[in-house]
Amino acid sequence: MARISAAIVIFLSLGVLSACTPEQTAKPETTAIRSMDITIESRGVAVPVTVVMPALAEGQRAPLVVMAHGHGGSRQEGGGYKLAAEAMAQRGIASIRMDFPGCGDSSESFTNNNLSNMLQDLHAARQYAVAQPEIDGERVGLLGYSMGGRLVVLLAEVYPSYKVMVAWTPALNNGAEREIIELGGTEKYQALRDLARDTGVAEYTTRWGTTLQLGYRWFTDLEQTMPLASLAHFKGPLLVLYGDQDDVVPPAVSEAAIAAASNSSEVVRHVVASANHGLGFYTNQPEIAAEVTATTADFFAARL
């Protein structure tokens, strides 16, 4: 199959009453910002998710951002996704984020961590969220970090109703180009791929010392996706944010994404000075983390 998008079938409060004087009109009841950890069903398994709802007046509905974490990360992303969700909620935007297979609070094996399953989980999260009466299902955006950036680009091609996209240092190399480099070259990549095909799992230790059990479909899904071509189909506003010191997904990859977004109504580049791939979340740089989250939340708030 030329592209995975053609092959994937996705199955898919506290009340605060304002005080008033006899001369004032009572204001509608509002709810406080709420963060809820729950599970939703996707692919017949329970997927851990966090839903963050902004303060809303009675009858008001919020736009939604669906968030996708990076390879081997979690829905917390070193605290960065929590900060981003809170920043969006402060601007009236709801969000939902999940742990992909084998990550965070997921009960699944990491061998189930592949693009096909993760795309299904993202779609299931959206479907759950937009079914809630407080969510405006016509105003939905996407946020992806690293491999999550690849995921949201692929998802938006399959489901073009997403209005706005933000990609943090997105891993958008076509096919498995980046993974071949990361795994030590073509021969080592092929050996791990063959091992996963023959035994069901290939163990790999990342540059950060995390050991991951890769399933065969992890390899084949990567090889069959062309995210730069997929990005050309996205028509809404796009923010590409990256650090100028990133050596995991180099700036040239983010710049290639910007060039590929030929049909987007607006493409905004935001380069974070002195930031590496961790964008301040994994490197204890709160000033960088604050810049990333505020820039992201402001972008969504102005366009969703």
N, C-alpha and C positions, 0 to 999 in steps of 0.2 A: 504494500500500500504506500502510495506516495506521501500521504500525510496522515498523522494520527487522527486529526479532526474528522476525516472522512470515515474512520473505522470505529471511533468511540461511540457507543450508544449509552447515553447517560440517563439512568432511571431517575429517569426522573420525570415598696412604694409608699412613699410617704406623701400624703396630701398636705399642701401648704396653702392656706387660705389667706389672702391679703387682707389686712385690717383696713377698714374704711370708715370715713365719717359720714354723717347724713348727706353731705354735699357730694360725696363720691359715689360712683357706680362700682359695685362689687366686681372684682376681676375674676376671670375664669380660674378654676382650681388647676394647679400645676403639680407635677410630680418631680421629685428630685432625680438627679442622675443615678442610674442603677446599673450595676455590673452583676451578671448572673452566669454562673458556671453550670452547664447542663450537658446532657448528651442528646444527640439526634441520631436517627437511623439513616445509614447510607450503605448501600451494597449488602444489606442484611446484617450489618454490625453497628455497634454503638460508637459514635464518634464524639469525643469530648469537644465542646465548643464554649466560648465565652461571648455573651451578648452584652453590649453596653448601650444603654438607652439614655438619650439626653433628657433634660427637664422639658416637659411639654405641657402646654395649656390643654384643658379639656377639649377633645375633638381634634386636636392638632395631630398631624402625621409627620414623621421625620424621614428624610432621605437615608439611604443605607449604603455603607461601604463593606464589601466582602474582602477579607484580608487573607493573603496566602503567605505562609512563612517559607523560609529557605530550606535547602537540603540538609537533613539531619538536625534542623533547629526545632522550634516548638512555637506554639501560639503566643508565647511570651517574648521570644526573641531577645533574651537578655534584658528584659524589662522595656525594650523599645516599643513593642506592639501595645503594651499596656499604656505607655505614655501617649502613643499615637491615638489610641481609642479614646482616652480621656480628653485629649486636645480636640478631637472631632466632636465629642459629646458636648464640650463647652461651647461649641459653635452650632449646636443643634442637630448634629449628625449621629445616627445610630451606626453600630458596626457589629459584625459577627466574624469571629476567627476560630479556627479549629486546629487540633493536632492531627497531622497526617499519620498514616500507619507507621507504628514503631517509634513515634516521637512524643515527647511530653508525657501526657497521661494516657496515651493510646494503649490499649490492651493487645494490639496486633503485633505480629512480627514485622521487623523492618523489611523482610523479604517481600512484603506486600506494598512497599513504598515504591510506587511507579506512577508515571504521569497519568495513566488511565484511571487508577483508583483515586488519585488526588483530584483530578478534574471532576469525577463523580461526587466526591465529598464537598467540593466547592459549590457545585450546583445544588446539592441537597441542603447545604447551609443557606443558600439564597432562598430556596423554596420554603424552608422553614421560616425564615425571617419575614419574607414578604406576606406570609399568611397571617402575620400578627396585625391586629387592627391599628397599631400605632405606627406602622411602617408604610411609607408611600412606595409602592412597588414600581412606580413609573420613574423613580429617581434613584437609580442604583449605580454605584461606582465600584471600582476595583483598586486594591492596593496589593502589590507584590514586591517581595524583597528577595533578591538573588534568584534562586531557582523558582521562588514564588513569582518573580517577574515573568519568567518564562510561562508559568502556569496561567497567569491572568491574560497574557497575550493570546495563548491558545484558546482559553475559555471565551474570550471576547469574539474570536472568529466563529466559534460554534454557536454562541448566543450573542448576536450583535446588538441586543437591546441595552447593553451597559453604556451609560452616558459619559462617564469620565474615568480616566485611568491614571494612576500614579505608579511608577516603577522605580524602586530603589535599586541601584546598581544591578540591573537585570541580567541574568545569565542567558543571553539570547543568541549565543553562537549556534549556527545551524547544525543539525545532527548532533553527533557526540564529539565535536571538535575540542571543546574545552575539557571534557571528561577524559579524553585520550591523553591530553597534556597532564591533567591532574593525577591520573593514575600511573604516570611514568612512561608514557609513550605507547606507540601502536602495539608492540609485542606484549607488553604487560597488560594493556587493556584487553587484547584478544585472548590472552591466557585466562584472565578473570572472567571474561564473557563465556568462554568455553567451559570453565569450571561451573559457572552458574547454570549453564544449559544442561550439563551432564549430571550435576548433583543437586540442583535446586538452589544453591547458595554459594556466593563467593565472598569471602571476608576481606575487608579493606579497612586500613587505618588511615584516617585523614591527617592532614598536616597539623591539626590541633590535638591529635592523640585520641580521637574518638574512633572506636571500632564499629564498623557498620557491616551488616550482612546483606549483600546485594542479591536480589533475585534476578532471574534471567530477563524478565520483562522490563526491569529498570534499564537494561542495555538497549533492548529493541525499541522501546518507546522513544528513548532519546534519539536513536538513529533515524527514526521515521518522522521526526518533527523538524520543521523549518520555520522557527518562530519569527525570523525577520520578514519572511514572506507573509506570515500570518498577520504581523503588525500592520502591514500595508492595507489591510482591510478595515482597520479601526478608524472610525470617522469622528469620534468625539475629541475633546481636549485631552492632551497627554502631558504629564510632567515626568521627565526623566531626571532623577536625582542621583548623584554619585560623588564619591570622595576622590580628590585629586591624587591620593596616595594609595589607591586600591590596587593590590597586586593579585587579587583572587579573580575578580572580574575587572580587567583593566579598563581605564577610561575609554579606550578605543572601542570597546564593545558597546558601551553606553552611547557613544557618538554614532556608532553604526545603527543603533536603534532609532536615534533621532532622525537620521537620514532615511531610514526605512519607512517612517511614519508619514508617507507621502499623501495620504488621504485624510489625516487628522485635521480637524477644524482649527486646532491651535497646538503647537508643540513648544513646551517651555523647558529649557535646560537650567538646572540648578546644580552648580558645582560647589561642594562643601570643602573649603580650604583645610588642609592638614588632616583630612579624614581618610582612614583606610576602609576596608570592606565592612568593618564592624560599625561604622557610622556613629561612633561614640557610645553605643550601647554595651558593647563587649570590651571596651577599653577604658571605662570609667572616665569619660569625657562629657560631663553633663551639658556643657555649653554647646558641643556639637550635637548631642542628642536633642537638645531643645531647638536648635536651628532646623534639624531634620523634621521633627514632629510639627513645629509651628508652620513651616513652609508647606508641609503636606496638608495639614488641617485647613489652612487658609485657601489653598488651591481648591480643595473640595467645596468649602463653604461658598466660594465665589461662583461655582459652576454647577453644583448639584441642585 
